Amino acid sequence: MDNAIWAIWYDLEDNNDQEYFDWMHNDYLPFIQSKTGCLWAAHYKAGANEGTGMKAIRDNLPRANDDIGQGSQYIQLIGAASIATLTGNEKFINDRGISQQAQLNKREGMRECLFQVVSRVDGPETNLKTPGTTPAPVIQMGSFRTKTIDDEFDVCSWYTQHRLPAIARLSGCIAARTMLCAAGWAKFSVLYEFTSLEDRRKNFEEKHEAMGLTDDKWTHKIHNYTVHAPGSPSVAERLWPPVS
């Protein structure tokens, strides 16, 4: 089971750099995926055609003031069985040949985290995916801290008692997982997987995320005390592997 995720967020100066994307999708990610212990690799482009409510939600979230990478256009995700897999093989993360480094240097504002899954649920569309394989064609991924230690207990309760049980019943949802950070800026992350942008918008954003804009809702309280990384939560479409 993919209980650990290496996540990298970054920007590109030139979003039309076909040389970079050819290298990324035909060379680099297949190379990473071939390594012992790697269960899957994926590349996403954020800023997808989300609903108008998502911008309002994102604009109202507190943001990190720390000196961290500000990239948010692209997300590279690598899945493994455990954090030990990602850290035990030095070349898994740190293998940087000359040709690879030339392409990796095109990334700007890079930020990375190593996450360990602490809870997960399957959604109604879980039959569309084999467990432990590449995440869905559309994801929403948030990474954040809380303002106080007491808030950590509350956000834990919110996910286990409210959000994840709702996701398990949500049409268009394949799966969701909450994660803790072993290395990197964020302490918490959540990764939702959806069948399509439209299913995410009408079933998740309009019915659940929108509660973050309503003062008397638990979700609104959560939004007020979670301090998010740049671009978080990101709504993104998968570039690689290609969506069939």
Backbone hydrogen bonds, N-H to C=O, Kabsch-Sander energy under -0.5 kcal/mol:
donor,donor_aa,acceptor,acceptor_aa,energy
3,N,1,M,-1.7
4,A,80,A,-2.1
5,I,115,F,-2.2
6,W,78,I,-2.4
7,A,5,I,-0.6
7,A,113,C,-2.6
8,I,76,Q,-2.3
9,W,111,R,-3.0
10,Y,74,Y,-1.9
11,D,108,E,-2.8
13,E,106,K,-0.8
15,N,13,E,-0.6
17,D,14,D,-1.3
18,Q,16,N,-1.7
21,F,17,D,-1.8
22,D,18,Q,-2.7
23,W,19,E,-2.1
24,M,20,Y,-3.0
25,H,21,F,-2.6
26,N,22,D,-2.2
27,D,23,W,-1.9
28,Y,23,W,-2.6
29,L,24,M,-2.4
31,F,27,D,-2.0
32,I,28,Y,-2.5
33,Q,29,L,-2.8
34,S,30,P,-1.3
35,K,32,I,-1.5
38,C,35,K,-2.0
39,L,37,G,-0.5
39,L,79,G,-2.7
40,W,79,G,-1.2
42,A,77,L,-2.5
43,H,240,W,-2.9
44,Y,75,I,-2.7
45,K,237,E,-2.7
46,A,44,Y,-0.5
46,A,73,Q,-3.1
47,G,235,V,-1.0
48,A,235,V,-1.8
50,E,48,A,-2.5
54,M,51,G,-1.0
55,K,51,G,-0.7
56,A,52,T,-1.2
57,I,53,G,-2.1
58,R,54,M,-2.9
59,D,55,K,-2.7
60,N,56,A,-0.9
60,N,57,I,-0.8
61,L,58,R,-1.2
64,A,228,H,-2.0
68,I,66,D,-1.7
71,G,109,G,-2.7
74,Y,10,Y,-2.6
75,I,44,Y,-2.3
76,Q,8,I,-2.9
77,L,42,A,-2.5
77,L,75,I,-0.5
78,I,6,W,-1.8
79,G,40,W,-2.6
80,A,4,A,-2.4
81,A,37,G,-0.6
85,T,82,S,-0.6
86,L,82,S,-1.2
87,T,83,I,-2.2
88,G,84,A,-2.5
89,N,85,T,-0.9
90,E,88,G,-0.8
92,F,89,N,-1.7
93,I,89,N,-0.7
93,I,90,E,-0.7
94,N,90,E,-2.4
95,D,91,K,-1.2
96,R,94,N,-0.8
101,Q,97,G,-3.0
102,A,98,I,-1.9
103,Q,99,S,-1.2
104,L,100,Q,-3.0
105,N,101,Q,-2.2
106,K,103,Q,-1.7
107,R,104,L,-1.8
108,E,11,D,-2.6
111,R,9,W,-2.2
113,C,7,A,-2.3
114,L,183,A,-2.5
115,F,5,I,-3.1
115,F,113,C,-0.5
116,Q,180,L,-3.0
117,V,3,N,-3.0
118,V,178,T,-2.7
119,S,178,T,-1.4
121,V,176,A,-2.5
123,G,174,I,-2.2
125,E,173,C,-2.3
126,T,123,G,-1.7
128,L,125,E,-2.2
129,K,126,T,-1.7
133,T,130,T,-1.3
138,V,194,F,-1.4
139,I,236,A,-2.3
140,Q,192,Y,-1.7
141,M,234,S,-2.4
142,G,190,V,-2.0
144,F,188,F,-2.1
145,R,227,V,-2.3
147,K,225,Y,-1.7
152,E,148,T,-0.9
152,E,149,I,-0.8
153,F,149,I,-1.1
154,D,150,D,-1.6
155,V,151,D,-2.9
156,C,152,E,-1.9
157,S,153,F,-1.9
158,W,154,D,-2.6
159,Y,155,V,-2.1
160,T,156,C,-2.2
161,Q,157,S,-2.9
162,H,158,W,-1.9
163,R,158,W,-2.3
164,L,159,Y,-2.4
166,A,162,H,-1.5
167,I,163,R,-2.5
168,A,164,L,-2.0
169,R,166,A,-1.3
170,L,167,I,-1.4
171,S,169,R,-0.5
173,C,170,L,-1.9
174,I,193,E,-2.8
175,A,193,E,-1.0
176,A,121,V,-2.2
177,R,191,L,-1.8
178,T,119,S,-2.6
179,M,189,S,-3.0
180,L,116,Q,-2.6
181,C,187,K,-2.1
182,A,114,L,-3.2
183,A,114,L,-1.1
187,K,144,F,-1.4
188,F,144,F,-2.7
189,S,179,M,-1.9
190,V,142,G,-1.9
191,L,177,R,-2.6
192,Y,140,Q,-2.9
193,E,175,A,-2.7
194,F,138,V,-3.1
195,T,172,G,-2.4
200,R,196,S,-2.0
201,R,197,L,-2.6
202,K,198,E,-2.5
203,N,199,D,-2.0
204,F,200,R,-1.8
205,E,200,R,-2.4
206,E,201,R,-2.2
208,H,204,F,-2.9
209,E,204,F,-1.8
210,A,205,E,-1.7
211,M,208,H,-1.4
212,G,209,E,-2.2
213,L,210,A,-2.0
214,T,211,M,-1.5
215,D,213,L,-0.6
217,K,214,T,-1.9
220,H,211,M,-0.5
221,K,217,K,-1.4
222,I,218,W,-2.1
223,H,219,T,-2.3
224,N,220,H,-1.5
225,Y,221,K,-1.1
225,Y,222,I,-0.7
226,T,222,I,-1.1
227,V,145,R,-2.7
227,V,225,Y,-0.5
228,H,62,P,-2.6
228,H,226,T,-0.7
229,A,143,S,-2.4
232,S,229,A,-1.9
234,S,141,M,-2.9
236,A,139,I,-2.5
236,A,234,S,-0.6
237,E,45,K,-2.3
238,R,137,P,-2.7
239,L,43,H,-3.2
240,W,43,H,-1.8
244,S,242,P,-0.6
